[in-house]
Structures are given as structure tokens and as C-alpha cells.
């Protein structure tokens, strides 16, 4: 075995490296992205028992389930957005698996979000982070720590008002900067989607989706435990289900952190 893999196992077994679960539980209670009612909304996760050591299957327990591709902690592929519809390798089954592993850059805006739930990450704030921690490397996941996942009540998590949801996100300039100037793998967020709650009204609508996926980049939504990661130095493993022509999928996201 290669020395680096031996060392990886040794460090994990000794507890000097930790595996951090960045995934929310997936159930019928998992909150969904509320789209305006003129559009199709994502179905909730649904699960049903096939047998449980009973007459339906005497020695085994198993379930069937159905879900939207974008329900719970999930991966957004470039084909998810119209801007990425003609790119090569844009569906979950065709993305090269090398792209399912990458370094994490965690930008903590939790204080600003506590004061303003509609706070948007700006390029200036990213450059400020880079002055402290170094330039975001190509192929990194940029994870937006907002502490939003600590909102356990689904109503507070979605935070919908009469004029739509109020949750944090990115300015379009930030999404363009990260996708084009930093060539990131994508962005990950603690909220239900990678755009801010009010982003249907932005120009273009949902600019993070438009710019990231139009540049062949990915998204991770409904992450948690970002407060357990260092600003740099962790590795994210995020491999979506191999759904043929899929636009995304629920997945287990883990990080290996010092
Ligand atoms: Mn999505």
C-alpha cells in the first residue's frame, strides 16, 4: 500500500484525523425548498417498509424509498441549471469521480447572518478571508458557514415570509469570482439551496446556480457541522448517486479534518 494511504489510516485510527459528518438526517420531515407555486416543487422523501423479519421476508429488513434529487443534503450537478445544460460531463453519472474529493475552504459569516438572515457573501469578504488563510486553490469546495443548520424547527430553517424565504447566500459577483477566477469545484451551504432565499428576484434569478453550473461547477446544499471544520486543511468527500442523466442526488458528505 502506498505510504500516504498507510499514514491516512494510521492517523484516522489514532484519532489525529477526524471524520466529520456534514450530512443532515433524511426522512419525511426533511425540509424542502419552497418554490413559487407556478413551478413544480420537489417531492418530500418517502419511505415504506418491504419486510421486517416477517411474512413479507422472514430473515430480512428493507425499505423502498422515493425522493426528489434535490431533497435534504444533496449534490447539484451542472445540468441542474439551464446555463449548464450543454456542458460535457454535466450529469451526476458522468462527472469524473476525481471531482468527488477536494480541499475545503470554510468561510465563516455566521456573525453577519445572525444579524441579517439575508446576508450575501461579497467578493471583498472572500478577499479578506484569503488575506488571512491564503488564496482559495483551484478545485476547492468553498463552504459557507452560516450556522443556519442549527435551526432545527423546519419553519425557522426555511424562514418563509409573505415575500418568500429569507436565508443567506452569495452575490452574483462572488459566484462569478469563485467559479471563474478561483476555479473552485463548487460551493456548499447550510441552507436548503445554494442561492439566497430571495434569489428568485435577483438578476439573473438564482445567480449562484446560473453562474456556478454555467461554469461546470457543483453545489452542496443542506450541509451541517461546518462549525467543526477548520478554515483550511480539511478534505471533503461528496459522491452523488450514479443516477443516469441525474441533475443531482441526496448523498452522504463527509470531511476528513485534523
Ligand atoms: Mn439542488
Boltz pocket constraint, residues with backbone or C-beta under 6 A from the ligand:
constraints:
  - pocket:
      binder: B
      contacts: [[A, 69], [A, 70], [A, 74], [A, 75], [A, 76], [A, 192], [A, 193], [A, 221], [A, 248]]
      max_distance: 6.0
